[in-house]
Structures are given as structure tokens and as C-alpha cells.
Amino acid sequence: MHLSRFPRIRLAHLPTPLEPLPRLSKELGVEVWIKRDDATGMSTGGNKTRKLEFLMAEALDQGADMVMTQGATQTNHGRQTAAYAAKLGIACHILLEDRTGYDNANYNHNGNVLLDHLHGATTEKFPGGHDMPAEMERAAERMRAEGRNVYVIPGGGSNPTGALGYVNCAFELVSQANDAGLTIDRVVHATGSSGTQAGLVTGLCAMNSGIPVLGIGTRAPREKQEQMVFDLAGRTADRIGCSGAVKRSDVVANTDYVGEGYGIPTKSGIEAIRMFAELEGILLDPCYSAKGAAGLIDLARKGEFRDQRVVFLHTGGAAALGGYDFAFDHADRWVHI
Ligand SMILES: *Cc1c(COP(=O)(O)O)cnc(C)c1O
């Protein structure tokens, strides 16, 4: 397979660093490395930037003058799409679904919402549980009637085109490990709309790398999450000419760390945020990367990774922290002398 056959706009800062996390590793008794996909460059970075390299190229090939996408209020995907659209000089419209019901002002206006607007995107709000893909089609028709050429990007950029970004990440990661003489026993990351894990697993299987991936769920129950990833991995493998490369058993998710629901911070996630921030100077977000890290931390404590070298794929999201300040009690950090 030959990724340069696919149209791509190279705006991500790649390769992202692959670094050891010595203080966290010591704390957990497991050797943990980090793949810094929070540092992909576009508007504070994140995993959607890799997908957008391929999605935005397809949009421009189709002559789009507007991209449209959807997500939760604090969508990182929407923010990275808005930044990409700004850079390419096309319009961006984002449909936001209120999945948490928070009436908190920062949650609704700060963090990613502020950044969406700074990049010039327009946003529209919908109640939770709405049929967002259908709503997006309606909104696209409305814009087309006004003469716009709209390219619709599914939530999270998760389709075979977007997943190519993570096939590319799989190649990049293995090549970094090979160059450094480093063996990787496991990759762990937060999984949501499924494109990240689908692309990663497809790339790693297509290379016959023998590196297993563990997705830590942030929304759906295990069976549904794994099926979503497997379906998209199958379509992604077809796309790159490796049909059948991914077996059902290659797709593994653990959904024990979702907590009350999508976008709702958990105690273990908050602990993970504090550990990464205080031990390694790295920022996670409560919705995704903190839950992924909470899974990594808990499973490490339970001995799941004994004698393994684990790579935590940091998918980004810290731009949402300003929308989640209510989740942190940090009054004890003020000192009065
Ligand atoms: C979107 C997102 C994920 C999940 O990636 P999917 O490809 O949607 O599964 C993980 N972490 C962060 C920070 C995200 O924004």
C-alpha cells in the first residue's frame, strides 16, 4: 500500500515526538512512552489534524468552498476543522450537540467554542440525542440552496478517508520505533467515533507489526465500540488495497472508564490529568485523553502490562480544559504568605 496515492494537504507537524515518560513509569512500575499527537500543530493540535490532511484534500478536490461537521459542544474535531478551513481560506460551519446538559458558561462559550469562533467558523446548537447526521444533511442542503459548495465531514472525521491519517500514524510510529531500536508491546489510546483506532489497527495489521492496540472507550458500550472500529477498519483496509488485513480479534476496546457518560468528567480521569500534569508536564482533557489515561493507569496498577513497553497515544484535547474548569478543585494551590 502506498499512501501518497491519496490526495493530502500536509499541514500537520509530523512526525510527532515519541518520548519516554520516566516519572509516570516509575510511579506505575510499567515502562510508558508517549506518542505526542496532541502536538500536531494546528490550533493547539490533536488527533483530528491527521485525518483532516486527507479529508480537506478531498474537499478541495471537489471544489468545496465550505466544510461542515458536527460534534459535542466541546468538540476538538470541530476546532481543528475550523482552523484547517481558515488556513485554506474556505468557510466552516459546525453543528454542536449538547450531550452533557451543562448550563455552565465556560463549558458553553469557552475552550473549543471560543477557538471555533476565533477561527471564523459559525456554530449552531442542538439538544442531546438529536439525529446529527440527518441535521447536517439538512443544513448542507440549506447552504447549497444559497450557492455554497459544501463538503460534509462526519463527526470525528471518522470515515475511510479520515482513517488514512491514522494508517499514516501507524507507519510513522513503527518507523520511529525501528529507528530507535525500540520494541513496542502495546499501544493504548482513547477511542470515540472510531477513526483513530480503525486507522491505527489497519496500518499496524497491514504491516504485520504484531503490535496490539487497546482503545479505551469514551462513550459507547464495548460491543458497539468494537464493532464500529472493526467496520471502519474493514472499509479502510479495502481503501488501501489490504482487504481482510484486520481480523475481529485485532479490535479490542475497554469501556470501563466512560463513567456517567460522554463528556462527563470521572474521578479516575481527574486523577489521570493531575498525574500527567504534575509528573510529566503534559496536559490531558477530561472527555477523551484523561479517560484513556485513566484506563492505562488502572490497568497498569492491576498488572495488565507487566514487563511490557506501552505507548500511550496522546490524542490531544487540552483546548477543552477552559470549558471544564468547574471539574477541578485547585483552591489549595493558592498560598497566602
Ligand atoms: C476525537 C478524539 C478522540 C477519539 O478519536 P476517534 O477517532 O473519534 O475515536 C480521542 N481524543 C481526543 C482528544 C479527541 O478529540
The ligand as an SDF file (V2000), in Angstrom:
LIG
                    3D

 15 15  0  0  0  0  0  0  0  0999 V2000
  -11.8670   12.7200   18.8470 C   0  0  0  0  0  0  0  0  0  0  0  0
  -10.9470   12.4640   19.9360 C   0  0  0  0  0  0  0  0  0  0  0  0
  -10.6210   11.1510   20.3270 C   0  0  0  0  0  0  0  0  0  0  0  0
  -11.2430    9.9330   19.7320 C   0  0  0  0  0  0  0  0  0  0  0  0
  -10.8160    9.6800   18.4310 O   0  0  0  0  0  0  0  0  0  0  0  0
  -11.8020    8.9400   17.4170 P   0  0  0  0  0  0  0  0  0  0  0  0
  -11.0750    8.8730   16.1610 O   0  0  0  0  0  0  0  0  0  0  0  0
  -13.0450    9.8100   17.3680 O   0  0  0  0  0  0  0  0  0  0  0  0
  -12.1330    7.6150   18.0020 O   0  0  0  0  0  0  0  0  0  0  0  0
   -9.6940   10.9740   21.3410 C   0  0  0  0  0  0  0  0  0  0  0  0
   -9.1360   12.0380   21.9510 N   0  0  0  0  0  0  0  0  0  0  0  0
   -9.4390   13.3020   21.6200 C   0  0  0  0  0  0  0  0  0  0  0  0
   -8.7730   14.4030   22.3730 C   0  0  0  0  0  0  0  0  0  0  0  0
  -10.3450   13.5660   20.6060 C   0  0  0  0  0  0  0  0  0  0  0  0
  -10.6470   14.8310   20.2920 O   0  0  0  0  0  0  0  0  0  0  0  0
  1  2  1  0
  2  3  1  0
  2 14  2  0
  3  4  1  0
  3 10  2  0
  4  5  1  0
  5  6  1  0
  6  7  2  0
  6  8  1  0
  6  9  1  0
 10 11  1  0
 11 12  2  0
 12 13  1  0
 12 14  1  0
 14 15  1  0
M  END
$$$$
